[in-house]
Amino acid sequence: MDFMIFLAFFAIVADAATVPPPPNYTDNQAKVLILGGGASGLQAAKVLQENGMDDFLVIEGADYLGGRMRPVQFGGVTIEQGANWAQPRDAPVVNMVLNKGMACHMSNWDSMVILNSTGHDLTLASDPIWEVIATTHDDMYLRAEKIVNENLPDMSQRAAMRLAGWFPMTPLEKNIEWFEFDFEWTNRPDITSLQSTALLPATTDIYFITDPRGFIYILDDIIQLLLYDPTYKYHARFKQVVTSIDQSSPTEVLVTTSDGTKYTGEYVLVTFSLGVLQNNLVQFIPTLPEWKVQAFSQFNMGSFTKIFIKFPFKFWGDEEWILHVNERRGYFPTFLNAEAAGLFPSGTNILVGFVVDEEARRIEHQPNSETKSEAEQVLRNLFGEQNVPDAIDIFISGWEVNPLTMGAYTNWPVEMSVSAFKQIQSKVDRIFFGGEATDEVYNGYVQGALGSGEREALKILNCISGSPECTAQYNPATDYERPCDSIKRQIWKPRKNKD
């Protein structure tokens, strides 16, 4: 028996010998430290790994990988706490979703009912307004194109709307405007840059992810390596909230977390949410140059809140979208019917409310019980007091109050110039910067996060290889405004198809 045990033990040891031992990271050292395990950090890790550079650590403040891409269980289905749509249509992220065979649904913007606060149906009455908003879009496109092609001063979406003759006066007009603009950019048109909106591809064909594996499944290959592969599973550290980044040394960077753990690396990639950077939650030693801080400060971290509400039965119709016209602009302005055709199964009985900006901040700072009562009352006003039961459960996305995000995603305000992205993307000595906020085309989108992770990983690889390009860094004395047409742009289209 002892001999058999010995043989079994020997077999285990021999088998283990075929697997390379994991790197010894007990001293928390690596050539590259990736701060943040969201889409940007994971994509950076993937690019490094695919290029044969596995001396890296992913340092994540949460207890999971994915950042603002996070599937959760609610009401018997998998919902997305964060990013939900694969968009814009021609972005590589869409092909990633389709190539992995993920379950998704092409959002149907024409499947809609519009009700006011007394339940009166305004859907047909809205038709002329949709025609006007479509014409407004066309005029805004021409103005945005002129700004881009002639390198003219930017203007707000609101200014372009006025020039196009769009002056929303009625609650119905304001609700449609919210659905077309605030819903996409998290802010009123008064704030959002016109030239930034011209970045987006001209399509409304976007995919709502319904896959039970979650949107984050597009990065499943690198996640599997970091969590389960014996060679890589020590490369990710969790519940490590970064508090300081010190590059006083000319040869390495020291990263300290809230529990006192210290990590050192030759290069550091920061992929924090813009909200974290804007609220000084991380100390940089020495302080970042003024041009870097100014560029981050000029950008806007938007508030976008999803409110998932589970009911005992369905009391609404089959339309995909329910618009709520209220005197108070942006007050529970729209609901998604989660069991509309192509979405979740019949009997799911979930509505998803959307609010942005000040309403999102208000709701995320109040108890969920108050939000539940508010939403129930709004729906009773729409569908009849006697027809709407108490909700079974509620889930609120909560990115605004999450200290690791401090907001949902970025929005380009009119005060920010195109050239500021050169500052945002620039490294500062051994510290590199990724995240959706740093992408000049797809800021605010998952594609922006993925693209930034790849961009910065390639820059780090250049530095590791000793490429002369590694010395490139923004210099305010020599780097000036660049023409707007250095970035390819296309305008968006209105969601509601009135062709």
DOBAPA-633443 format. One line per field, with one value per residue (C-alpha): residue in three letters; y, z, x. Coordinates in Angstrom, 2 decimals, m for minus. Example, Ala and Ser with C-alpha at 12.3 -4.5 7.8 and 13.67 -1.06 7.14 Angstrom:
<sites>
rest = [ALA  SER]
c2 = [m4.50  m1.06]
c3 = [7.80  7.14]
c1 = [12.30  13.67]
</sites>
This chain:
<sites>
rest = [MET  ASP  PHE  MET  ILE  PHE  LEU  ALA  PHE  PHE  ALA  ILE  VAL  ALA  ASP  ALA  ALA  THR  VAL  PRO  PRO  PRO  PRO  ASN  TYR  THR  ASP  ASN  GLN  ALA  LYS  VAL  LEU  ILE  LEU  GLY  GLY  GLY  ALA  SER  GLY  LEU  GLN  ALA  ALA  LYS  VAL  LEU  GLN  GLU  ASN  GLY  MET  ASP  ASP  PHE  LEU  VAL  ILE  GLU  GLY  ALA  ASP  TYR  LEU  GLY  GLY  ARG  MET  ARG  PRO  VAL  GLN  PHE  GLY  GLY  VAL  THR  ILE  GLU  GLN  GLY  ALA  ASN  TRP  ALA  GLN  PRO  ARG  ASP  ALA  PRO  VAL  VAL  ASN  MET  VAL  LEU  ASN  LYS  GLY  MET  ALA  CYS  HIS  MET  SER  ASN  TRP  ASP  SER  MET  VAL  ILE  LEU  ASN  SER  THR  GLY  HIS  ASP  LEU  THR  LEU  ALA  SER  ASP  PRO  ILE  TRP  GLU  VAL  ILE  ALA  THR  THR  HIS  ASP  ASP  MET  TYR  LEU  ARG  ALA  GLU  LYS  ILE  VAL  ASN  GLU  ASN  LEU  PRO  ASP  MET  SER  GLN  ARG  ALA  ALA  MET  ARG  LEU  ALA  GLY  TRP  PHE  PRO  MET  THR  PRO  LEU  GLU  LYS  ASN  ILE  GLU  TRP  PHE  GLU  PHE  ASP  PHE  GLU  TRP  THR  ASN  ARG  PRO  ASP  ILE  THR  SER  LEU  GLN  SER  THR  ALA  LEU  LEU  PRO  ALA  THR  THR  ASP  ILE  TYR  PHE  ILE  THR  ASP  PRO  ARG  GLY  PHE  ILE  TYR  ILE  LEU  ASP  ASP  ILE  ILE  GLN  LEU  LEU  LEU  TYR  ASP  PRO  THR  TYR  LYS  TYR  HIS  ALA  ARG  PHE  LYS  GLN  VAL  VAL  THR  SER  ILE  ASP  GLN  SER  SER  PRO  THR  GLU  VAL  LEU  VAL  THR  THR  SER  ASP  GLY  THR  LYS  TYR  THR  GLY  GLU  TYR  VAL  LEU  VAL  THR  PHE  SER  LEU  GLY  VAL  LEU  GLN  ASN  ASN  LEU  VAL  GLN  PHE  ILE  PRO  THR  LEU  PRO  GLU  TRP  LYS  VAL  GLN  ALA  PHE  SER  GLN  PHE  ASN  MET  GLY  SER  PHE  THR  LYS  ILE  PHE  ILE  LYS  PHE  PRO  PHE  LYS  PHE  TRP  GLY  ASP  GLU  GLU  TRP  ILE  LEU  HIS  VAL  ASN  GLU  ARG  ARG  GLY  TYR  PHE  PRO  THR  PHE  LEU  ASN  ALA  GLU  ALA  ALA  GLY  LEU  PHE  PRO  SER  GLY  THR  ASN  ILE  LEU  VAL  GLY  PHE  VAL  VAL  ASP  GLU  GLU  ALA  ARG  ARG  ILE  GLU  HIS  GLN  PRO  ASN  SER  GLU  THR  LYS  SER  GLU  ALA  GLU  GLN  VAL  LEU  ARG  ASN  LEU  PHE  GLY  GLU  GLN  ASN  VAL  PRO  ASP  ALA  ILE  ASP  ILE  PHE  ILE  SER  GLY  TRP  GLU  VAL  ASN  PRO  LEU  THR  MET  GLY  ALA  TYR  THR  ASN  TRP  PRO  VAL  GLU  MET  SER  VAL  SER  ALA  PHE  LYS  GLN  ILE  GLN  SER  LYS  VAL  ASP  ARG  ILE  PHE  PHE  GLY  GLY  GLU  ALA  THR  ASP  GLU  VAL  TYR  ASN  GLY  TYR  VAL  GLN  GLY  ALA  LEU  GLY  SER  GLY  GLU  ARG  GLU  ALA  LEU  LYS  ILE  LEU  ASN  CYS  ILE  SER  GLY  SER  PRO  GLU  CYS  THR  ALA  GLN  TYR  ASN  PRO  ALA  THR  ASP  TYR  GLU  ARG  PRO  CYS  ASP  SER  ILE  LYS  ARG  GLN  ILE  TRP  LYS  PRO  ARG  LYS  ASN  LYS  ASP]
c2 = [0.00  2.34  1.59  2.41  5.69  6.48  5.75  7.94  10.73  10.32  10.48  13.71  15.27  14.14  15.54  18.83  19.11  19.40  22.71  25.67  26.97  30.29  33.41  34.29  37.44  37.22  40.38  42.14  43.09  43.00  44.81  46.18  47.05  47.36  49.35  48.35  45.09  46.58  46.31  48.56  46.79  43.34  44.23  45.59  42.34  40.38  42.35  41.97  38.23  37.73  39.48  37.17  39.59  37.90  39.83  41.90  42.25  43.39  45.24  45.52  47.35  45.20  41.46  40.64  41.40  43.50  46.92  48.61  45.48  43.39  40.76  40.15  37.90  39.59  38.29  34.96  36.35  37.79  41.56  44.03  46.37  48.39  48.42  46.82  47.75  46.68  49.84  51.72  49.26  49.34  49.15  46.03  45.22  44.31  41.70  40.36  39.81  38.22  36.05  34.58  33.70  35.76  36.23  39.80  41.82  44.61  47.43  48.31  52.06  51.97  49.68  52.43  53.82  57.36  58.12  61.23  61.31  60.67  57.67  59.47  57.94  60.51  58.10  59.28  62.91  62.57  61.75  65.37  65.95  62.99  64.45  67.77  66.14  64.15  67.38  68.90  65.99  66.56  70.25  69.49  67.04  69.72  72.12  69.47  68.59  72.24  72.53  69.45  70.24  73.92  73.58  76.08  76.69  74.08  74.72  72.89  70.58  73.14  75.95  73.77  72.87  76.53  77.25  74.34  75.79  73.28  75.01  72.39  73.95  71.16  68.24  65.89  67.72  67.77  64.05  63.23  65.45  63.61  60.27  61.41  63.22  62.96  59.20  58.81  61.39  61.56  65.35  68.00  69.27  72.55  70.81  68.28  69.19  69.21  68.03  65.14  63.84  63.75  61.03  58.33  56.14  56.92  53.99  53.09  49.37  48.52  45.27  44.90  42.06  39.34  36.57  34.83  34.92  38.70  41.32  40.69  37.30  39.06  39.04  35.53  34.27  36.65  36.25  32.48  32.92  35.29  33.23  29.61  29.09  27.89  30.15  33.30  32.96  34.88  37.85  39.38  40.84  41.73  44.18  46.29  49.92  52.08  55.17  56.44  56.11  57.21  57.55  59.53  56.83  57.10  53.34  52.08  53.09  52.34  51.70  51.62  50.33  51.16  48.17  49.22  46.69  48.01  46.99  48.00  47.98  49.50  50.73  51.45  51.60  53.59  52.59  54.20  55.75  59.47  60.01  58.60  60.86  63.96  63.43  63.10  59.62  58.64  60.62  60.98  61.55  63.87  65.53  65.17  68.12  70.86  70.09  66.54  67.56  70.26  67.84  65.39  68.22  69.58  66.25  65.27  62.09  61.37  59.92  57.18  54.98  51.82  50.84  47.19  46.51  43.04  42.69  39.67  39.95  42.02  44.93  46.78  46.19  44.52  47.63  47.66  51.26  53.14  56.91  58.89  62.51  64.63  68.34  67.61  66.97  63.73  62.34  58.58  59.50  56.01  52.33  49.30  46.33  43.55  40.88  42.64  40.51  39.39  40.23  38.07  35.26  35.90  35.90  37.76  40.68  43.21  46.85  48.85  52.56  54.96  58.31  60.49  63.56  65.23  62.71  59.85  61.46  62.10  58.54  56.91  58.94  57.99  54.64  52.03  51.81  55.44  54.83  51.76  53.79  56.57  54.18  52.34  55.61  56.74  53.45  53.67  57.10  55.60  52.35  52.95  52.80  49.51  47.79  48.10  45.84  46.43  45.48  42.26  43.55  46.43  46.73  50.02  50.16  52.52  53.64  57.22  56.25  53.54  54.86  52.85  54.65  57.88  57.94  55.78  56.93  60.05  62.80  65.34  68.87  71.80  73.43  70.54  70.74  67.88  68.44  67.75  64.05  64.28  65.37  62.75  59.93  61.04  59.10  60.90  59.37  55.72  56.12  55.40  56.18  54.08  53.81  54.79  58.47  58.52  57.34  60.27  58.49  56.02  57.75  56.64  53.22  49.75  50.07  53.10  51.09  48.19  50.44  52.38  49.19  47.98  51.40  51.72  48.10  48.60  51.77  49.90  47.13  49.79  50.98  47.46  46.85  50.11  51.74  55.46  56.02  55.37  58.89  60.51  62.57  65.64  68.87  72.04  74.12  72.41  70.62  72.86  72.55  70.00  70.28  68.68  66.72  64.62  62.45  60.59  61.58  60.57  61.91  59.94  59.30  59.75  56.66  56.87  55.88  58.13  57.26]
c3 = [0.00  0.91  m2.45  m4.30  m2.43  m3.40  m7.07  m6.98  m5.38  m7.94  m10.77  m9.39  m9.08  m12.57  m14.04  m12.20  m13.59  m17.09  m16.11  m15.79  m12.21  m11.73  m11.44  m7.91  m7.26  m3.47  m3.57  m5.71  m8.47  m12.21  m15.25  m15.96  m13.43  m14.93  m12.55  m13.09  m14.36  m16.54  m20.33  m20.91  m18.42  m19.61  m23.24  m22.35  m20.53  m23.55  m25.95  m23.68  m23.31  m27.05  m27.67  m25.34  m22.40  m19.31  m16.62  m15.57  m12.73  m12.93  m9.74  m9.26  m6.52  m6.79  m6.20  m9.87  m13.34  m15.83  m14.26  m15.66  m17.70  m15.04  m15.44  m12.37  m11.62  m11.17  m11.50  m12.91  m15.78  m16.33  m16.59  m17.18  m14.32  m16.70  m20.46  m22.27  m25.95  m28.43  m30.48  m32.74  m35.50  m37.33  m34.17  m33.71  m30.46  m32.47  m34.42  m31.15  m29.90  m33.14  m33.61  m30.14  m30.96  m28.08  m27.61  m28.43  m29.82  m32.38  m30.54  m32.19  m31.83  m33.75  m31.24  m28.95  m27.01  m25.63  m22.62  m20.53  m16.76  m16.91  m19.21  m22.38  m25.50  m27.44  m29.85  m32.97  m31.90  m31.79  m35.48  m36.68  m33.92  m35.00  m38.52  m37.20  m35.02  m38.03  m40.03  m37.05  m37.06  m40.75  m40.20  m37.19  m39.32  m41.89  m39.18  m37.51  m40.88  m41.48  m38.07  m38.79  m42.39  m41.83  m38.31  m36.93  m33.25  m31.66  m30.40  m28.17  m29.47  m28.16  m30.24  m33.34  m32.53  m32.28  m35.60  m37.08  m35.77  m32.96  m29.94  m27.69  m25.70  m24.81  m22.46  m25.44  m27.45  m24.44  m23.85  m27.45  m27.22  m24.04  m25.79  m28.78  m26.98  m23.17  m23.32  m25.45  m23.98  m20.31  m20.43  m21.80  m25.30  m23.66  m22.41  m25.10  m27.87  m31.40  m32.97  m30.52  m31.59  m35.15  m34.12  m34.06  m37.09  m38.88  m37.71  m35.19  m35.57  m32.13  m30.20  m26.71  m25.00  m23.52  m23.27  m19.84  m19.84  m19.92  m22.20  m20.52  m22.28  m25.22  m23.04  m21.69  m23.09  m21.02  m17.97  m18.14  m18.19  m15.25  m13.11  m13.98  m16.03  m13.66  m15.39  m15.21  m12.26  m10.00  m12.34  m10.95  m7.47  m6.10  m3.50  m3.98  m4.09  m5.32  m3.19  m4.52  m7.52  m6.84  m9.65  m7.73  m8.68  m12.22  m12.73  m11.17  m10.02  m6.55  m6.24  m2.80  m2.01  0.80  2.90  2.74  0.11  m2.15  m5.76  m7.93  m11.69  m14.46  m16.21  m14.92  m16.94  m15.26  m16.47  m13.71  m14.38  m15.17  m12.08  m9.88  m11.44  m11.22  m7.52  m6.50  m5.10  m6.15  m5.19  m7.87  m6.65  m8.01  m9.00  m12.61  m14.87  m15.16  m18.82  m17.86  m14.95  m17.04  m19.84  m17.42  m15.60  m18.79  m19.66  m18.12  m16.21  m16.99  m14.72  m16.30  m14.08  m14.95  m12.70  m13.06  m11.61  m11.26  m11.05  m10.25  m13.66  m16.84  m16.96  m19.96  m23.71  m26.13  m27.35  m26.64  m25.43  m23.14  m23.10  m20.16  m20.92  m17.78  m17.02  m15.21  m17.95  m17.46  m14.69  m15.37  m19.08  m20.55  m19.73  m21.65  m21.81  m21.05  m22.57  m25.84  m28.94  m29.12  m25.52  m22.44  m22.26  m21.68  m17.97  m17.08  m15.97  m15.83  m16.82  m17.02  m16.28  m17.43  m15.92  m16.49  m15.17  m12.12  m11.90  m11.93  m9.15  m7.11  m7.42  m6.66  m3.47  m2.07  m0.58  m3.12  m1.32  m2.25  m5.87  m5.91  m4.61  m7.13  m10.07  m8.98  m8.80  m12.20  m13.72  m11.95  m13.50  m16.89  m16.68  m13.98  m10.20  m10.00  m12.71  m11.27  m8.36  m5.92  m7.42  m6.21  m6.41  m7.66  m8.73  m9.42  m11.35  m8.87  m10.72  m9.54  m5.87  m6.50  m5.26  m7.97  m10.77  m9.54  m12.62  m15.54  m18.63  m20.15  m22.20  m24.26  m23.24  m25.62  m23.76  m24.51  m27.68  m29.97  m29.21  m25.52  m26.36  m27.18  m23.58  m22.18  m24.10  m23.36  m20.87  m18.00  m17.78  m16.80  m16.25  m19.16  m19.34  m20.76  m20.25  m22.38  m21.49  m23.34  m26.70  m29.05  m31.17  m28.93  m25.55  m23.50  m25.19  m24.52  m27.82  m26.43  m23.43  m25.61  m28.08  m25.35  m23.69  m26.95  m27.75  m24.41  m24.32  m27.69  m26.41  m23.36  m25.60  m27.57  m24.37  m23.32  m26.70  m26.50  m29.43  m29.95  m29.93  m26.19  m25.57  m27.09  m24.54  m24.77  m24.56  m24.09  m25.43  m28.82  m29.25  m30.46  m31.58  m34.32  m37.04  m36.31  m39.56  m38.20  m36.73  m38.94  m38.13  m39.04  m37.66  m35.78  m36.92  m34.95  m33.14  m34.28  m37.93  m39.75  m43.30]
c1 = [0.00  2.84  4.44  1.20  0.90  4.49  3.72  0.64  2.64  5.41  2.86  1.40  4.85  5.85  2.64  3.08  6.59  5.16  3.50  5.89  5.96  4.16  6.30  7.30  5.30  5.48  7.62  4.96  7.36  6.73  8.00  4.51  1.82  m1.67  m3.84  m7.45  m8.94  m11.66  m11.91  m8.90  m6.63  m7.68  m7.12  m3.69  m2.85  m4.04  m1.82  1.19  0.60  0.08  3.39  5.27  5.53  4.08  5.94  2.92  0.46  m3.17  m4.05  m7.82  m9.71  m12.86  m13.20  m13.85  m12.47  m14.40  m14.79  m17.89  m18.62  m20.34  m23.07  m25.24  m28.18  m31.54  m35.07  m33.97  m31.87  m28.41  m28.49  m25.69  m24.90  m22.76  m22.22  m25.16  m24.92  m22.25  m21.86  m21.28  m22.10  m18.77  m16.65  m14.48  m16.29  m19.39  m17.45  m16.05  m19.60  m20.80  m17.72  m18.16  m21.77  m23.11  m26.83  m27.82  m30.70  m30.75  m32.50  m35.80  m36.25  m39.53  m41.24  m42.43  m45.36  m45.38  m47.59  m48.02  m48.34  m52.07  m51.69  m52.81  m51.24  m49.18  m47.51  m49.34  m49.12  m45.35  m44.97  m44.52  m41.97  m39.87  m39.86  m38.56  m35.91  m34.69  m34.33  m32.53  m30.10  m29.37  m28.66  m26.46  m24.50  m23.73  m22.58  m20.44  m18.93  m18.12  m16.44  m14.35  m13.40  m12.64  m11.21  m13.73  m14.50  m16.70  m20.22  m22.68  m25.36  m27.87  m26.38  m26.55  m30.16  m31.14  m29.47  m31.43  m34.69  m35.28  m36.85  m38.49  m41.32  m43.72  m43.04  m43.44  m40.77  m38.45  m38.95  m38.09  m35.03  m33.97  m34.38  m32.32  m29.50  m29.29  m29.87  m26.75  m24.39  m25.56  m25.86  m28.16  m27.32  m26.23  m23.07  m22.18  m19.75  m21.13  m17.88  m17.66  m21.05  m19.73  m17.31  m19.94  m20.68  m23.92  m26.02  m28.66  m28.00  m26.67  m26.81  m28.26  m26.39  m28.63  m26.05  m26.08  m22.27  m22.39  m20.85  m17.47  m17.37  m15.70  m12.55  m13.04  m9.74  m7.59  m9.85  m9.45  m5.68  m5.64  m8.01  m7.30  m4.16  m1.37  1.13  m0.99  m3.35  m0.96  m0.97  m4.20  m4.60  m8.02  m9.38  m6.28  m7.44  m4.57  m3.95  m0.60  1.72  5.27  7.80  10.39  12.88  14.29  14.15  10.90  7.44  6.09  2.34  0.71  m2.79  m5.19  m4.14  m0.50  0.59  3.35  4.03  6.96  7.26  9.33  6.18  2.68  m0.53  m3.30  m6.79  m8.82  m12.20  m12.02  m14.19  m11.43  m8.79  m10.98  m11.70  m8.04  m8.57  m5.05  m1.94  0.73  4.27  5.51  2.25  1.19  2.08  m0.52  m1.23  m2.22  m4.42  m6.09  m6.97  m8.57  m10.36  m11.92  m13.53  m16.86  m17.70  m21.33  m23.98  m26.10  m28.27  m30.18  m33.08  m34.13  m37.58  m39.09  m42.89  m45.09  m46.74  m46.60  m49.07  m47.60  m47.79  m45.39  m43.57  m39.83  m39.73  m42.08  m41.53  m42.89  m43.76  m43.59  m43.41  m40.16  m37.61  m35.68  m37.92  m38.11  m38.27  m38.04  m38.41  m37.21  m39.56  m37.06  m39.30  m40.01  m39.49  m35.87  m34.98  m35.62  m38.22  m41.90  m42.61  m39.41  m41.62  m38.77  m38.80  m35.58  m35.75  m33.04  m32.08  m29.03  m27.25  m28.82  m31.67  m29.16  m27.14  m30.27  m31.51  m28.17  m27.83  m31.22  m32.36  m33.46  m36.80  m37.52  m36.61  m38.84  m41.79  m41.14  m40.96  m44.11  m46.03  m44.79  m45.93  m49.31  m49.76  m49.02  m50.98  m53.59  m53.38  m55.24  m53.18  m49.69  m48.71  m45.89  m42.55  m40.92  m37.36  m35.23  m31.59  m29.82  m26.55  m24.89  m21.75  m22.13  m21.68  m19.10  m15.71  m13.94  m15.80  m17.48  m19.68  m20.80  m18.88  m17.41  m18.99  m17.06  m18.11  m17.91  m15.00  m12.63  m10.54  m9.60  m5.93  m6.54  m6.59  m2.89  m2.40  m4.76  m3.07  0.48  2.55  4.25  7.71  7.01  3.25  0.90  m2.82  m5.66  m9.42  m12.40  m11.91  m8.59  m9.90  m10.49  m13.09  m14.90  m14.73  m17.72  m17.89  m16.50  m14.66  m12.85  m11.66  m10.49  m8.74  m6.96  m5.73  m4.24  m2.77  m0.98  0.21  1.90  3.54  4.84  6.17  8.03  9.64  10.59  12.20  14.14  12.36  13.12  9.35  9.39  10.71  7.61  5.69  3.50  5.48  3.40  6.29  6.32  2.99  0.20  m3.39  m3.77  m6.42  m9.75  m9.61  m6.76  m9.49  m11.94  m15.51  m19.03  m22.26  m24.91  m28.45  m31.67  m32.87  m36.45  m36.58  m39.02  m37.89]
</sites>
